[in-house]
Amino acid sequence: MREVSSNNPIMAIVEQALASQQVTPQQYFQLMTAMLADRVTLPEQRSQINRIFDEVKLGRIEIVYW
């Protein structure tokens, strides 16, 4: 993992979701909130979060209720 995840909890969620192909509803909500509140400033980070949203829509990342 890159260093960005250790300093940025949002990007840690992104990396975890891409690796495991799973995300919890709470994590999904955190990603949505970060995007809507403009807490994600780098274009690369926005792109990665949008990738998570796309992968969920396509069924490649599953929302898991633990």
N, C-alpha and C positions, 0 to 999 in steps of 0.2 A: 504494500500500500504506500501511497505517497504521503508525504509529511502533512499535506493539507488536511487530511482526515483527523489527525491528532489535535489540530487547532480549530477545526471547524466541525461541529457536531452534525450539521446538515450534510456536508460532504461525506462524513462517515456513514450516514444513513444511505446515501447514494451508493457508495462503494459496497456496503453490506448487501443492499438490495440487488445490485448487479451480480455480485458473487453468488448469492444464495438463490436468486430468482424468487425471493419472497420478501414481503413487506407487511408490517402490521398496520391496522387502521390508524393507530396513533402516529406511526412514522409517516404514513401517507399524508395525514393531516398536517404534520410538522412541515413537510415539503411544500404543501399547498400554501400554508400560512407564510412560510419564508418567501415564496414567490410573490404572493399578493401584497405583502408588507414591504417589498423591495429590499429585503435583507440580503439578497443574493445580488452582488454587484458585478461579478466577472462574467463575461459572456460564456466562457467555457463552463462555469458552474450552472448557469441558466440552461445551457444546452444539455448538460447531464441530467438535470432535474426533469426537463421536458422529455428526455429519453425514458426516464422511469415512468412518467405518465403515459407515454406512447406504448411502452412495453406492457403496462397493466391493461390498457385498452385492448391490446392485441392478444392478451392472455398468456404472455411470455413471462410475466412476473405476476405471482399470485398474492392476493391479499389474504393473509392468514390470521385467523382468530384463535389465539392461544389461550 
